[in-house]
Amino acid sequence: MMIKYERPTSHAARWARRIARFAFGLFAAVLLAHRFGPLITPHFVALMVFSAALAAVAVMLAAVGFVRLWQVAAVGGVASFVAILYAAAPLGVAGLALNEYFSKPAIYDVSTDTVTPPLWIKPPDAVQGWLERPAVVTPEDREAQIAAYPGLSGRRYDGALDRVFQGVKIVAEKTGISIVAEEGVENARPDLEDMAIKPDATAPADSEPGDVPIPLSRPQTMPGEMSAGPRSSNILLQGEWRTLIVGFRFDVLIRLREEAETTFVDMRVASRYGPHDLGLGAAFANQFLHALDAELLGIAGD
C-alpha cells in the first residue's frame, strides 16, 4: 500500500499575500491621486499610514508562513515571499519618511535670511486639517535651521538687477516653480536711454533758437497730502513648487536686492501642510541656488 504525505497549508501566508496586495494597491492609488488628482496632503498622509500598517501586518503573517514552512513544510512559502514584495513599497516609503522626521529639525519654513526673511506677497492659505502647522515661525525655529543647515545662505552676484532677474526667472521655470505673484518687477526694466530732448535733425545748424520755455515754480503740497517716499528697489517673486514623485506642495519666495554694483538673492521655502517639512525645503533651496549659480556663471560674487 502506497502512503501519500499531504503537506499542511499555511493560512497565515495566504492572508499575508491578500493583505499585502491590498496595501500595495492602496499605496499606488493614493500616491497617484495625490500627485495628479484632487487628494490633499492630510488625507494622503492618513491613507499612507494606513497602507503601511497593513503592509506591516502582512509582513508579520508572512513571517509566520515562513516559520510554518520550516517547521512542518507547510504550503505557503511562495505566498509569503510575494507578500513581502508587495509590502516593500509602502514600508520603504514609511521608513524613509520616519528617518527624515527624526533626523531633521521639526520646522516647516526655511529662509536664507534668518534675521529679516522676505515677507510673503500673498500669505499662504490652505486647509490644514489634522496636519496643522504653527502660525508663526519662532526665533527657536530659525536657530534650529541654522544648526541643521549651516550652508543655506543667499547669493551675491556682480551683475545688474535686470540680468540676475532674468536668470532667476529661467531657473524658476526649469525647477518647476509656478509664479503666482510678483512685486517690484518694474525695477528690473532698463532705464530710458535718454530723457533729453534731441534737436531736430531737419533744422539748420545756424538757425536762431526758438522760444525757451520758462520753468514754473514747484507746486505747493496741499495740507493733508504726503509726498511719496523712495520706492523700494527690491523684487519679490512668489510661487508654488511640488516635489517630483509624491507631489508635496511648497510655497516659495525669492527676493532680489540691488546693493551698490551687486545683486543679492534671498530665498524662502515653506511647506504648506504640517509642522515638519522632512528637510525637503532646505534641499530644494540649495538645489535652486546651485542652479542659479550655474545659470549666472561668471558673475557670481561671495
Secondary structure, 3 states (H helix, E strand, C coil): CCCCCCCCECHHHHHHHHHHHHHHHHHHHHHHHHHHCCCCHHHHHHHHHHHHHHHHHHHHHHHHHHHHHHHHCCECHHHHHHHHHHHHHHHHHHHHHHHHHHHCCCCCEEECCCCCCCCCCCCCCCCCCCCCCCCCCCHHHHHHHHHHCCCCCCEEECCCHHHHHHHHHHHHHHCCCEEEEEECHHHHCCCCCCCCCCCCCCCCCCCCCCCCCCCCCCCCCCCCCCCCCCCCCCEEEEEEEECCCCCCEEEEEEEEEEECCEEEEEEEEEECCCCCCCCHHHHHHHHHHHHHHHHCCCCECC
